Amino acid sequence: MKTPPFVPPPPESSLSVITRSPILTAPTGPPRLGWLDSLRGIAALVVVLDHSSRAFMPEFRQEVMPQFDLGRYGIMVFFLVSGYIIPASLERRGCVRTFWIGRVFRMYPLWAVAVAAVLALDLLGVAELRAGLGRESPATSAVAHVTLLQELLGTPSVLLVLWTLSYEMAFYLMVVALFTVRLQHRSAAVAVTLAVLAAASAVVGGLLPVSALSGAVGTGRLVAVVSVVMVLAVCCASAGSPALRVAGGVLGGVSALVLVAFNGTVPMWEGLMILSVMFLGTAVHRAENGESSRWCAVRTAAVVLVCAVGSAYWYGDDSHFTRRGWILAFLLAVLTFGAGLASRHRRVPRLLIGLGVISYSVYLVHPVLLAVTDGTIGRWRRDSPGLEVAFFAVLLPLCVLTHRYIEVPGQAWGRRLARRVRPKSAGGTER
């Protein structure tokens, strides 16, 4: 019998590599979290499209951005997801110490690799650092970046996307503060308060410039003071003494709120609204778990939506963003989160779950890859869909690797350390 000729299989796409990767076919957590992974995956892809379109799809970007701010849409979805899951993570652990260990080993390993990569590319002449990074001393910039609060300390981020991590860190500090003073269940009230303050600051916008504290005391001094305060806050909030925990939690939470309000690189109203959006996610989580009524979550969402749209309309000018683009992005982000929540009991496609699992890698690695393309093939004046697709085709398998060999080991180290230092009294009841 004649053997048929060998026919090589067709090359796999980047998406099939993701779905068939062994690290992603294993369960990623309780089934109910699949919808959160899908939202993370969608948000990450939209943010990448927003940034990569500057290089490969400039005509598309010019047409879309005034109508719909892609970046703000993806970021707001991320913030809603963080608000939904981060406080639950702390309360499930019942221990501030292990919470911070988990956050450190979740965020820093890949963060360090991404920052080191872009610095190495600059030294090799392959890519250039962002404008403004030489404004402060290397030591000041390094310390500010290590706190992850650099965007709230008047120091430009090495990678553009790192600005959102500063607001995430501020949210973590406020969540820990509420937990230590036993007010963690007041998420709806916090969200509403922040939204109203955001609206009020939009009405009186312009009284304070962005980065007002840095301008008043100097970036170097502010970085030094805040770095010491953050170390004290985290250490005290993780201590065994109840009094120290409360003092550390309050110190960190108040400091974070002050930085967001008075030293953000976005206007005060938008910084406060970002925090409000995250606490809205927390309020939704509490309603879904029976800790508050669903009407409470609905009322909270209504207030946040009205304040956000009103603030953007009142304050908006085309020098920062177009009103229509920001408002539409915000509304669609909330609708996307609501749609994910409504379909949480349905089966989620494995592809979307896989994208969600590697979303942190996608978020941090894509600006490094863009730095390489900017330094080699440059930016195009006309749309090039082929290059856009090729960028994603390189990025996604690379992110599978960074997740597998950087994120996963880092999280494993964090879990082992957390088990060693976990207080015997912790088990959801630490006070």
Disulfide bonds with the S-S distance in Angstrom:
none
